[in-house]
């Protein structure tokens, strides 16, 4: 059974500013490109049974700069749909909703963005985990995506509810690895940088 490797995309202008970046398709900053390139040595010598990326440019570019080839865009790996909170910082939200928490409260719908609950993001994560299950039997699988989505996916892989993704802080341009110990999913590495 292979390991499930997770790479969060490199820095964007909005991730640096702490703005919720769901469907907005932003490029990497120069620092984000450097973060993505720095993942290459961590992946050197590994072969993957499957490489999936979010369809958004920041994830696809991270995969490319990290030296991953043959990546397939997977729509279910896109980031949380933040609805009306797209582009807004948590500090700004707290000005009108001081007790708001993404993990328990979700987001209000936006004009063009419906927004998602933690459970809806969890359903997408579960579909990704189902998709990669067969490939994990053949070797390692690599996913390149976004912070909140990968945190939910980690919670689901560990058998936890989607909202428990709040327990796994995930930095931009990092590599994490989920493995098995005695047949149970475990975190083997988290937020690794060279």
N, CA, C and O of each residue as an XYZ file, in Angstrom:
776
protein
N       0.856     -1.186      0.000
C       0.000      0.000      0.000
C       0.890      1.232      0.000
O       1.801      1.351      0.819
N       0.621      2.146     -0.922
C       1.423      3.354     -1.026
C       1.008      4.428     -0.034
O       0.016      4.297      0.683
N       1.798      5.494     -0.017
C       1.513      6.666      0.806
C       0.744      7.692     -0.004
O       0.835      7.731     -1.231
N      -0.015      8.520      0.698
C      -0.744      9.622      0.081
C       0.006     10.900      0.415
O       0.042     11.322      1.570
N       0.607     11.517     -0.600
C       1.362     12.745     -0.397
C       0.495     13.933     -0.777
O      -0.234     13.900     -1.769
N       0.588     14.982      0.027
C      -0.223     16.184     -0.160
C       0.697     17.389     -0.270
O       1.547     17.606      0.593
N       0.532     18.169     -1.321
C       1.280     19.416     -1.443
C       0.290     20.570     -1.504
O      -0.609     20.584     -2.345
N       0.462     21.537     -0.606
C      -0.327     22.759     -0.708
C       0.399     23.668     -1.677
O       1.624     23.781     -1.639
N      -0.355     24.312     -2.540
C       0.236     25.203     -3.540
C       1.079     26.290     -2.872
O       0.938     26.569     -1.681
N       1.954     26.890     -3.668
C       2.778     27.988     -3.181
C       1.958     29.245     -2.923
O       0.771     29.320     -3.241
N       2.623     30.213     -2.344
C       1.983     31.478     -1.954
C       1.379     32.231     -3.137
O       1.949     32.266     -4.227
N       0.213     32.833     -2.897
C      -0.412     33.796     -3.819
C      -0.534     35.118     -3.073
O      -0.301     35.180     -1.866
N      -0.896     36.166     -3.788
C      -1.103     37.464     -3.124
C      -2.148     37.350     -2.019
O      -1.976     37.913     -0.938
N      -3.232     36.620     -2.289
C      -4.307     36.513     -1.303
C      -3.927     35.610     -0.134
O      -4.302     35.896      1.003
N      -3.199     34.535     -0.382
C      -2.807     33.682      0.754
C      -1.850     34.444      1.666
O      -1.909     34.303      2.888
N      -0.972     35.250      1.076
C      -0.055     36.065      1.882
C      -0.826     37.065      2.743
O      -0.433     37.339      3.877
N      -1.922     37.610      2.209
C      -2.725     38.603      2.926
C      -3.780     37.974      3.836
O      -4.467     38.691      4.563
N      -3.919     36.658      3.809
C      -4.907     35.985      4.641
C      -6.329     36.091      4.120
O      -7.287     35.935      4.878
N      -6.469     36.357      2.821
C      -7.802     36.450      2.217
C      -8.273     35.062      1.795
O      -7.505     34.285      1.227
N      -9.532     34.756      2.074
C     -10.100     33.466      1.677
C     -10.103     33.374      0.157
O     -10.720     34.189     -0.529
N      -9.403     32.369     -0.355
C      -9.234     32.213     -1.791
C      -9.768     30.862     -2.214
O      -9.061     29.857     -2.152
N     -11.010     30.842     -2.641
C     -11.615     29.607     -3.092
C     -11.525     29.468     -4.592
O     -10.555     28.926     -5.122
N     -12.549     29.964     -5.275
C     -12.635     29.799     -6.730
C     -11.851     30.839     -7.525
O     -11.618     30.655     -8.720
N     -11.444     31.925     -6.878
C     -10.666     32.945     -7.583
C      -9.345     32.319     -8.020
O      -8.605     31.777     -7.200
N      -9.059     32.399     -9.308
C      -7.917     31.688     -9.891
C      -6.703     32.605     -9.963
O      -6.458     33.241    -10.988
N      -5.952     32.669     -8.884
C      -4.798     33.556     -8.779
C      -3.504     32.825     -9.097
O      -3.375     31.634     -8.815
N      -2.536     33.538     -9.688
C      -1.226     32.923     -9.937
C      -0.384     32.927     -8.659
O      -0.716     33.596     -7.680
N       0.691     32.181     -8.691
C       1.655     32.203     -7.606
C       2.432     33.512     -7.625
O       2.650     34.095     -8.687
N       2.847     33.970     -6.459
C       3.785     35.089     -6.370
C       5.177     34.546     -6.697
O       5.351     33.330     -6.779
N       6.177     35.423     -6.886
C       7.544     34.910     -7.043
C       7.975     34.041     -5.853
O       8.650     33.028     -6.035
N       7.587     34.434     -4.650
C       7.903     33.601     -3.467
C       7.184     32.263     -3.559
O       7.744     31.237     -3.173
N       5.953     32.257     -4.065
C       5.199     31.024     -4.232
C       5.832     30.105     -5.259
O       5.835     28.885     -5.097
N       6.375     30.703     -6.331
C       7.071     29.894     -7.333
C       8.327     29.266     -6.730
O       8.645     28.110     -7.011
N       9.040     30.033     -5.898
C      10.225     29.486     -5.234
C       9.835     28.361     -4.273
O      10.534     27.351     -4.187
N       8.731     28.528     -3.555
C       8.260     27.460     -2.667
C       7.963     26.192     -3.469
O       8.341     25.090     -3.070
N       7.287     26.359     -4.596
C       6.935     25.205     -5.423
C       8.191     24.498     -5.931
O       8.269     23.270     -5.895
N       9.166     25.260     -6.398
C      10.423     24.663     -6.876
C      11.150     23.931     -5.756
O      11.812     22.920     -5.991
N      11.022     24.449     -4.532
C      11.728     23.828     -3.412
C      11.165     22.457     -3.046
O      11.808     21.698     -2.322
N       9.969     22.135     -3.540
C       9.400     20.805     -3.283
C      10.079     19.721     -4.114
O      10.050     18.548     -3.744
N      10.690     20.107     -5.235
C      11.278     19.123     -6.154
C      12.269     18.189     -5.464
O      12.180     16.980     -5.678
N      13.207     18.675     -4.650
C      14.139     17.735     -4.007
C      13.447     16.751     -3.054
O      13.911     15.624     -2.883
N      12.355     17.172     -2.444
C      11.615     16.284     -1.543
C      10.927     15.148     -2.310
O      10.644     14.087     -1.754
N      10.669     15.394     -3.587
C       9.971     14.405     -4.417
C      10.927     13.614     -5.302
O      10.524     12.651     -5.955
N      12.186     14.019     -5.321
C      13.185     13.395     -6.179
C      13.296     11.901     -5.868
O      13.382     11.493     -4.709
N      13.293     11.111     -6.923
C      13.446      9.676     -6.780
C      12.144      8.935     -6.507
O      12.125      7.704     -6.507
N      11.062      9.660     -6.276
C       9.766      9.010     -6.037
C       9.062      8.800     -7.370
O       9.164      9.621     -8.282
N       8.356      7.695     -7.463
C       7.451      7.490     -8.587
C       6.042      7.425     -8.009
O       5.833      6.993     -6.875
N       5.101      7.857     -8.802
C       3.721      7.931     -8.343
C       2.808      7.112     -9.240
O       2.913      7.144    -10.466
N       1.914      6.381     -8.599
C       0.904      5.635     -9.341
C      -0.123      6.593     -9.930
O      -0.758      6.292    -10.941
N      -0.285      7.762     -9.283
C      -1.268      8.752     -9.737
C      -0.882     10.105     -9.170
O      -0.485     10.214     -8.010
N      -1.002     11.142    -10.004
C      -0.797     12.530     -9.569
C      -2.034     13.312     -9.974
O      -2.375     13.388    -11.154
N      -2.705     13.892     -8.984
C      -3.890     14.714     -9.225
C      -3.645     16.117     -8.713
O      -2.984     16.314     -7.693
N      -4.188     17.100     -9.436
C      -4.114     18.487     -8.980
C      -5.501     19.103     -9.025
O      -6.392     18.646     -9.741
N      -5.648     20.146     -8.241
C      -6.811     21.011     -8.399
C      -6.751     21.586     -9.808
O      -5.663     21.722    -10.368
N      -7.896     21.925    -10.391
C      -7.862     22.539    -11.718
C      -7.402     23.992    -11.695
O      -7.187     24.568    -12.761
N      -7.242     24.609    -10.521
C      -6.865     26.016    -10.436
C      -5.373     26.197    -10.705
O      -4.557     25.341    -10.362
N      -5.032     27.326    -11.326
C      -3.684     27.555    -11.822
C      -2.638     27.505    -10.712
O      -1.527     27.036    -10.958
N      -2.943     27.964     -9.517
C      -1.937     27.970     -8.452
C      -1.504     26.556     -8.073
O      -0.346     26.340     -7.713
N      -2.412     25.602     -8.149
C      -2.056     24.207     -7.856
C      -1.357     23.558     -9.052
O      -0.355     22.863     -8.886
N      -1.879     23.783    -10.235
C      -1.261     23.185    -11.429
C       0.173     23.679    -11.604
O       1.066     22.900    -11.937
N       0.390     24.972    -11.379
C       1.738     25.556    -11.518
C       2.673     25.002    -10.437
O       3.848     24.745    -10.700
N       2.150     24.822     -9.236
C       2.969     24.241     -8.171
C       3.431     22.846     -8.568
O       4.602     22.509     -8.393
N       2.529     22.036     -9.099
C       2.887     20.680     -9.537
C       3.971     20.732    -10.609
O       4.949     19.986    -10.559
N       3.785     21.614    -11.563
C       4.753     21.744    -12.661
C       6.134     22.138    -12.131
O       7.136     21.521    -12.493
N       6.190     23.167    -11.273
C       7.471     23.644    -10.748
C       8.120     22.632     -9.809
O       9.342     22.623     -9.657
N       7.314     21.784     -9.180
C       7.854     20.741     -8.302
C       8.379     19.551     -9.094
O       8.944     18.618     -8.523
N       8.188     19.585    -10.424
C       8.712     18.531    -11.279
C       7.792     17.337    -11.446
O       8.220     16.275    -11.897
N       6.535     17.509    -11.085
C       5.577     16.413    -11.222
C       5.082     16.346    -12.667
O       4.698     17.363    -13.244
N       5.092     15.179    -13.231
C       4.634     15.011    -14.608
C       3.400     14.109    -14.624
O       3.166     13.328    -13.702
N       2.633     14.238    -15.678
C       1.464     13.391    -15.846
C       0.314     13.715    -14.909
O      -0.568     12.885    -14.690
N       0.320     14.925    -14.352
C      -0.739     15.313    -13.422
C      -2.074     15.451    -14.153
O      -2.139     15.933    -15.283
N      -3.127     15.016    -13.477
C      -4.482     15.095    -14.004
C      -5.281     16.040    -13.117
O      -5.264     15.914    -11.893
N      -5.987     16.995    -13.741
C      -6.822     17.919    -12.976
C      -8.049     17.184    -12.443
O      -8.743     16.492    -13.188
N      -8.304     17.342    -11.151
C      -9.438     16.712    -10.481
C     -10.330     17.809     -9.903
O      -9.936     18.462     -8.936
N     -11.526     18.032    -10.469
C     -12.402     19.104    -10.000
C     -12.716     19.056     -8.499
O     -12.901     20.102     -7.876
N     -12.777     17.866     -7.920
C     -13.090     17.762     -6.496
C     -11.949     18.235     -5.596
O     -12.129     18.333     -4.382
N     -10.770     18.531     -6.170
C      -9.659     19.062     -5.386
C      -9.639     20.590     -5.336
O      -8.727     21.177     -4.754
N     -10.636     21.237     -5.939
C     -10.657     22.707     -5.852
C     -10.865     23.105     -4.397
O     -11.336     22.308     -3.586
N     -10.513     24.335     -4.076
C     -10.610     24.824     -2.697
C     -12.058     25.006     -2.284
O     -12.953     25.062     -3.127
N     -12.278     25.095     -0.993
C     -13.572     25.395     -0.374
C     -14.195     26.575     -1.104
O     -13.503     27.551     -1.393
N     -15.459     26.509     -1.400
C     -16.191     27.647     -1.974
C     -16.609     28.525     -0.801
O     -17.474     28.148     -0.009
N     -15.988     29.705     -0.694
C     -16.212     30.595      0.449
C     -17.420     31.512      0.280
O     -17.684     32.357      1.135
N     -18.149     31.349     -0.813
C     -19.361     32.143     -1.001
C     -19.093     33.628     -0.866
O     -18.177     34.158     -1.494
N     -19.894     34.306     -0.043
C     -19.768     35.758      0.143
C     -18.464     36.146      0.829
O     -18.112     37.326      0.842
N     -17.743     35.192      1.396
C     -16.477     35.496      2.073
C     -15.263     35.342      1.155
O     -14.125     35.464      1.609
N     -15.496     35.078     -0.118
C     -14.394     34.997     -1.078
C     -13.648     36.335     -1.083
O     -14.247     37.393     -1.269
N     -12.339     36.266     -0.878
C     -11.496     37.461     -0.900
C     -11.486     38.252      0.396
O     -10.831     39.291      0.473
N     -12.192     37.790      1.407
C     -12.321     38.513      2.676
C     -11.446     37.822      3.724
O     -11.341     36.596      3.735
N     -10.821     38.606      4.603
C     -10.006     38.022      5.669
C     -10.874     37.663      6.869
O     -11.970     38.198      7.036
N     -10.382     36.765      7.691
C     -11.092     36.402      8.923
C     -11.244     37.622      9.822
O     -12.292     37.803     10.443
N     -10.213     38.461      9.899
C     -10.299     39.669     10.730
C     -11.446     40.568     10.270
O     -12.161     41.123     11.104
N     -11.632     40.721      8.962
C     -12.734     41.536      8.448
C     -14.091     40.912      8.781
O     -15.036     41.621      9.126
N     -14.183     39.588      8.676
C     -15.435     38.903      9.006
C     -15.765     39.100     10.483
O     -16.924     39.307     10.845
N     -14.743     39.035     11.330
C     -14.960     39.166     12.771
C     -15.439     40.560     13.180
O     -15.945     40.729     14.289
N     -15.296     41.532     12.331
C     -15.812     42.874     12.650
C     -17.332     42.871     12.750
O     -17.913     43.613     13.541
N     -17.976     42.021     11.933
C     -19.445     41.958     11.981
C     -19.954     40.659     12.616
O     -21.088     40.597     13.090
N     -19.114     39.630     12.621
C     -19.479     38.340     13.242
C     -18.320     37.878     14.123
O     -17.546     37.011     13.718
N     -18.193     38.446     15.318
C     -17.012     38.198     16.155
C     -16.770     36.739     16.516
O     -15.630     36.361     16.788
N     -17.790     35.923     16.527
C     -17.597     34.522     16.920
C     -17.574     33.566     15.727
O     -17.557     32.349     15.906
N     -17.573     34.120     14.501
C     -17.609     33.274     13.315
C     -16.399     32.348     13.265
O     -15.278     32.741     13.588
N     -16.658     31.096     12.849
C     -15.613     30.095     12.648
C     -15.966     29.299     11.397
O     -17.043     28.710     11.311
N     -15.066     29.287     10.443
C     -15.300     28.575      9.181
C     -15.703     27.126      9.420
O     -16.604     26.610      8.758
N     -15.037     26.472     10.363
C     -15.197     25.042     10.568
C     -16.535     24.662     11.179
O     -16.998     23.536     10.999
N     -17.156     25.574     11.891
C     -18.441     25.257     12.515
C     -19.599     26.026     11.894
O     -20.735     25.550     11.904
N     -19.324     27.205     11.355
C     -20.390     28.055     10.828
C     -20.531     28.008      9.316
O     -21.578     28.374      8.782
N     -19.485     27.558      8.615
C     -19.545     27.590      7.153
C     -19.553     29.017      6.646
O     -19.078     29.926      7.326
N     -20.091     29.215      5.453
C     -20.072     30.531      4.824
C     -21.439     30.870      4.249
O     -22.201     29.977      3.881
N     -21.753     32.172      4.172
C     -23.010     32.554      3.529
C     -22.863     32.502      2.009
O     -21.768     32.716      1.488
N     -23.942     32.224      1.303
C     -23.851     32.204     -0.162
C     -23.499     33.588     -0.698
O     -23.883     34.611     -0.130
N     -22.770     33.594     -1.790
C     -22.461     34.841     -2.480
C     -23.387     34.996     -3.670
O     -24.219     34.131     -3.943
N     -23.236     36.116     -4.380
C     -24.087     36.345     -5.552
C     -23.878     35.302     -6.628
O     -24.838     34.783     -7.198
N     -22.613     34.994     -6.906
C     -22.321     34.008     -7.953
C     -21.737     32.715     -7.388
O     -21.627     31.717     -8.100
N     -21.363     32.733     -6.109
C     -20.758     31.575     -5.476
C     -21.703     31.045     -4.401
O     -22.059     31.785     -3.484
N     -22.116     29.787     -4.493
C     -23.094     29.287     -3.541
C     -22.546     29.105     -2.133
O     -23.317     29.122     -1.173
N     -21.229     28.930     -1.983
C     -20.648     28.652     -0.684
C     -20.821     27.184     -0.323
O     -21.709     26.509     -0.843
N     -19.966     26.694      0.572
C     -20.026     25.294      0.983
C     -19.925     25.180      2.499
O     -19.312     26.011      3.168
N     -20.538     24.137      3.011
C     -20.410     23.788      4.421
C     -19.219     22.844      4.571
O     -18.744     22.293      3.578
N     -18.729     22.647      5.799
C     -17.669     21.653      5.987
C     -18.089     20.272      5.475
O     -17.271     19.544      4.914
N     -19.346     19.915      5.665
C     -19.817     18.606      5.213
C     -19.774     18.475      3.695
O     -19.454     17.405      3.176
N     -20.091     19.551      2.980
C     -20.030     19.500      1.522
C     -18.588     19.346      1.038
O     -18.325     18.605      0.091
N     -17.658     20.046      1.687
C     -16.243     19.886      1.329
C     -15.810     18.459      1.659
O     -15.044     17.849      0.913
N     -16.300     17.936      2.773
C     -15.997     16.558      3.149
C     -16.484     15.548      2.127
O     -15.814     14.545      1.880
N     -17.639     15.798      1.530
C     -18.140     14.899      0.490
C     -17.206     14.887     -0.704
O     -16.958     13.829     -1.282
N     -16.683     16.047     -1.085
C     -15.726     16.090     -2.200
C     -14.440     15.354     -1.833
O     -13.888     14.606     -2.639
N     -13.970     15.578     -0.600
C     -12.757     14.893     -0.144
C     -12.955     13.375     -0.173
O     -12.057     12.637     -0.578
N     -14.117     12.919      0.253
C     -14.413     11.484      0.233
C     -14.389     10.930     -1.190
O     -13.926      9.813     -1.418
N     -14.887     11.714     -2.145
C     -14.847     11.252     -3.544
C     -13.397     11.122     -4.029
O     -13.054     10.172     -4.733
N     -12.548     12.090     -3.643
C     -11.135     12.008     -4.034
C     -10.503     10.766     -3.411
O      -9.786     10.028     -4.087
N     -10.766     10.533     -2.125
C     -10.187      9.365     -1.457
C     -10.665      8.063     -2.109
O      -9.898      7.106     -2.221
N     -11.910      8.028     -2.531
C     -12.409      6.845     -3.249
C     -11.694      6.679     -4.577
O     -11.351      5.567     -4.977
N     -11.470      7.803     -5.259
C     -10.808      7.745     -6.564
C      -9.375      7.229     -6.442
O      -8.920      6.480     -7.307
N      -8.662      7.611     -5.393
C      -7.247      7.243     -5.289
C      -7.026      5.888     -4.621
O      -5.902      5.384     -4.616
N      -8.063      5.297     -4.065
C      -7.913      4.046     -3.315
C      -7.236      2.952     -4.141
O      -6.321      2.290     -3.651
N      -7.663      2.758     -5.354
C      -7.064      1.729     -6.197
C      -5.608      2.015     -6.518
O      -4.775      1.109     -6.513
N      -5.303      3.274     -6.796
C      -3.926      3.656     -7.128
C      -3.002      3.469     -5.932
O      -1.832      3.128     -6.110
N      -3.501      3.686     -4.714
C      -2.674      3.478     -3.520
C      -2.251      2.014     -3.392
O      -1.219      1.709     -2.794
N      -3.044      1.123     -3.951
C      -2.658     -0.283     -3.978
C      -1.483     -0.549     -4.897
O      -0.816     -1.577     -4.782
N      -1.228      0.382     -5.815
C      -0.132      0.241     -6.781
C       1.104      1.037     -6.397
O       2.182      0.789     -6.939
N       0.977      1.987     -5.476
C       2.119      2.827     -5.093
C       1.657      4.134     -4.485
O       0.499      4.285     -4.095
N       2.584      5.076     -4.410
C       2.286      6.382     -3.833
C       1.376      7.190     -4.740
O       1.400      7.039     -5.961
N       0.572      8.049     -4.126
C      -0.315      8.962     -4.847
C       0.003     10.370     -4.376
O       0.220     10.594     -3.185
N       0.032     11.321     -5.307
C       0.342     12.715     -5.020
C      -0.871     13.578     -5.320
O      -1.452     13.484     -6.401
N      -1.258     14.424     -4.359
C      -2.326     15.398     -4.552
C      -1.758     16.792     -4.352
O      -1.099     17.055     -3.346
N      -2.005     17.686     -5.298
C      -1.562     19.078     -5.181
C      -2.812     19.943     -5.176
O      -3.552     19.990     -6.159
N      -3.038     20.624     -4.063
C      -4.298     21.360     -3.940
C      -4.152     22.514     -2.949
O      -3.133     23.205     -2.940
N      -5.154     22.714     -2.130
C      -5.323     23.924     -1.325
C      -5.418     23.614      0.165
O      -5.747     22.495      0.560
N      -5.129     24.613      0.980
C      -5.042     24.439      2.416
C      -6.259     23.848      3.084
O      -6.164     22.798      3.720
N      -7.408     24.498      2.956
C      -8.586     24.004      3.665
C      -9.067     22.666      3.109
O      -9.437     21.775      3.873
N      -9.064     22.522      1.797
C      -9.492     21.252      1.203
C      -8.595     20.114      1.680
O      -9.100     19.055      2.053
N      -7.274     20.309      1.678
C      -6.368     19.242      2.096
C      -6.493     18.938      3.584
O      -6.280     17.803      4.008
N      -6.834     19.937      4.366
C      -7.046     19.705      5.797
C      -8.299     18.843      6.013
O      -8.297     17.935      6.843
N      -9.365     19.135      5.261
C     -10.576     18.311      5.347
C     -10.279     16.902      4.850
O     -10.702     15.927      5.470
N      -9.564     16.787      3.751
C      -9.220     15.480      3.201
C      -8.405     14.663      4.216
O      -8.608     13.456      4.348
N      -7.496     15.313      4.918
C      -6.711     14.631      5.941
C      -7.613     14.116      7.051
O      -7.488     12.970      7.482
N      -8.521     14.965      7.510
C      -9.459     14.530      8.549
C     -10.247     13.309      8.087
O     -10.393     12.339      8.831
N     -10.749     13.360      6.868
C     -11.546     12.238      6.355
C     -10.693     10.966      6.219
O     -11.167      9.875      6.536
N      -9.452     11.093      5.755
C      -8.561      9.928      5.624
C      -8.310      9.285      6.983
O      -8.163      8.067      7.085
N      -8.263     10.121      8.038
C      -8.019      9.617      9.387
C      -9.298      9.152     10.078
O      -9.261      8.736     11.236
N     -10.441      9.220      9.367
C     -11.708      8.772      9.934
C     -12.385      9.800     10.823
O     -13.242      9.452     11.636
N     -12.006     11.066     10.675
C     -12.567     12.153     11.482
C     -13.617     12.920     10.690
O     -13.633     12.845      9.461
N     -14.503     13.662     11.374
C     -15.465     14.493     10.648
C     -14.756     15.628      9.916
O     -13.661     16.024     10.316
N     -15.363     16.161      8.847
C     -14.732     17.223      8.065
C     -14.268     18.414      8.897
O     -13.193     18.957      8.641
N     -15.052     18.828      9.881
C     -14.698     20.008     10.682
C     -13.426     19.800     11.493
O     -12.831     20.774     11.954
N     -12.996     18.562     11.678
C     -11.741     18.323     12.400
C     -10.521     18.681     11.557
O      -9.393     18.604     12.044
N     -10.730     19.068     10.310
C      -9.644     19.636      9.521
C      -9.039     20.852     10.200
O      -7.900     21.223      9.917
N      -9.795     21.472     11.091
C      -9.301     22.647     11.822
C      -8.071     22.305     12.659
O      -7.332     23.207     13.053
N      -7.841     21.039     12.934
C      -6.727     20.616     13.781
C      -5.394     20.553     13.040
O      -4.351     20.369     13.666
N      -5.414     20.704     11.719
C      -4.217     20.478     10.905
C      -3.810     21.742     10.150
O      -4.148     21.886      8.975
N      -3.114     22.633     10.781
C      -2.637     23.839     10.100
C      -1.713     23.424      8.953
O      -0.853     22.558      9.115
N      -1.904     24.048      7.804
C      -1.149     23.663      6.614
C      -0.621     24.924      5.934
O      -1.397     25.781      5.513
N       0.690     25.029      5.832
C       1.353     26.200      5.257
C       1.460     26.075      3.734
O       1.407     24.973      3.187
N       1.613     27.221      3.058
C       1.804     27.207      1.605
C       3.157     26.579      1.267
O       4.127     26.688      2.017
N       3.180     25.924      0.118
C       4.425     25.369     -0.401
C       5.028     24.284      0.473
O       6.249     24.191      0.594
N       4.180     23.457      1.086
C       4.688     22.390      1.941
C       4.215     21.027      1.443
O       3.266     20.912      0.668
N       4.910     20.010      1.918
C       4.604     18.626      1.578
C       4.236     17.886      2.859
O       4.899     18.036      3.886
N       3.188     17.095      2.791
C       2.770     16.258      3.916
C       2.551     14.847      3.394
O       2.337     14.630      2.201
N       2.611     13.884      4.325
C       2.482     12.482      3.909
C       1.597     11.726      4.884
O       1.835     11.720      6.092
N       0.571     11.090      4.332
C      -0.305     10.222      5.103
C       0.069      8.783      4.758
O       0.204      8.429      3.586
N       0.231      7.976      5.772
C       0.672      6.603      5.566
C      -0.227      5.670      6.372
O      -1.308      6.064      6.809
N       0.219      4.447      6.562
C      -0.490      3.468      7.383
C       0.443      2.957      8.474
O       1.644      2.793      8.258
N      -0.124      2.712      9.633
C       0.588      2.038     10.704
C      -0.357      0.999     11.276
O      -1.438      1.329     11.765
N       0.057     -0.261     11.214
C      -0.794     -1.377     11.671
C      -2.159     -1.332     10.982
O      -3.188     -1.623     11.592
N      -2.146     -0.961      9.694
C      -3.369     -0.946      8.904
C      -4.263      0.263      9.094
O      -5.328      0.348      8.483
N      -3.839      1.210      9.943
C      -4.657      2.411     10.183
C      -3.979      3.638      9.589
O      -2.758      3.768      9.681
N      -4.751      4.545      8.977
C      -4.169      5.776      8.439
C      -3.568      6.651      9.553
O      -4.163      6.829     10.616
N      -2.378      7.188      9.276
C      -1.675      8.070     10.210
C      -1.011      9.209      9.446
O      -0.804      9.122      8.235
N      -0.683     10.272     10.162
C       0.138     11.333      9.597
C       1.595     10.923      9.792
O       2.045     10.736     10.922
N       2.326     10.786      8.695
C       3.736     10.402      8.769
C       4.648     11.616      8.706
O       5.731     11.607      9.291
N       4.224     12.660      8.002
C       4.975     13.923      7.901
C       3.951     15.035      7.716
O       2.884     14.821      7.140
N       4.287     16.232      8.214
C       3.355     17.342      8.063
C       4.104     18.654      7.899
O       5.051     18.927      8.637
N       3.682     19.476      6.925
C       4.274     20.797      6.685
C       5.774     20.741      6.433
O       6.517     21.594      6.918
N       6.225     19.743      5.678
C       7.643     19.579      5.424
C       8.104     20.572      4.347
O       7.456     20.773      3.320
N       9.242     21.168      4.640
C       9.952     22.024      3.677
C      11.410     21.574      3.634
O      11.905     21.000      4.604
N      12.093     21.822      2.544
C      13.523     21.433      2.499
C      14.350     22.243      3.490
O      15.562     22.050      3.586
